[in-house]
Amino acid sequence: MELQALLLGSIGVVAETSDIQRRAYNRALAEAGLDWHWDDLQYRNLLKAPGGRRRLRRLSADAASALGDTEIEAIHTRKTEIACAEVIAQPVELRPGVAQLIDAALLRGVKVAFVTTTYLANIDAIALAAGDALPIDRFAGVFTVDDAKNPKPAPDIYQTALQRLGVPAGGAVAIEDSAASVASARAAGIYTLAFPGAFTLGQDF
């Protein structure tokens, strides 16, 4: 079947932000008065399961200190603020080949969309940092955590994207950077390319 849609998964597909996110978590935790710290190895392991709030719940369970939903929400919101500010301030550049791939797809009339269970603020920050290299205004869709009942590795977000784009699974290609996210696209019946980043390279694809 002819390619109709290019689906870009996690924000890590387009830009290396994992270490920024890790440091932002640590700062938000410290600001909340929690003496918790994620080093590189811990964060790499945490990235095997998508979802920032789930990571905080896991940290809370490991530390035998139950954080309530309100506390988790506040820490996660603050983490997002810190990370987005750094992405814009640096500014973070797109990974090699990403801008060229997007340009090539758009030139050929292929629908390009973000299909991620992160928050829109993270996408907006990367788009602002990348400028014309990431033309979000030309994308056919931007699907986030608000568009899926269940997060990755469940296929919900991809099923929603295919439906709204009017594209069959066989007419799309997805690109993902983590094993769980690859599983999400594959569960939706989409041909998927793994493009691991620095923090997900060691995962079992």
Secondary structure as UniProt FT lines:
FT   STRAND          5..8
FT   HELIX           11..13
FT   HELIX           18..31
FT   TURN            32..33
FT   HELIX           40..46
FT   TURN            47..48
FT   HELIX           52..62
FT   TURN            63..64
FT   HELIX           69..89
FT   TURN            90..91
FT   TURN            96..97
FT   HELIX           98..107
FT   TURN            108..109
FT   STRAND          111..115
FT   HELIX           120..130
FT   HELIX           131..133
FT   HELIX           136..138
FT   STRAND          141..143
FT   HELIX           145..147
FT   TURN            152..153
FT   HELIX           156..165
FT   HELIX           169..171
FT   STRAND          172..176
FT   HELIX           179..187
FT   TURN            188..189
FT   STRAND          191..194
FT   TURN            198..202
//
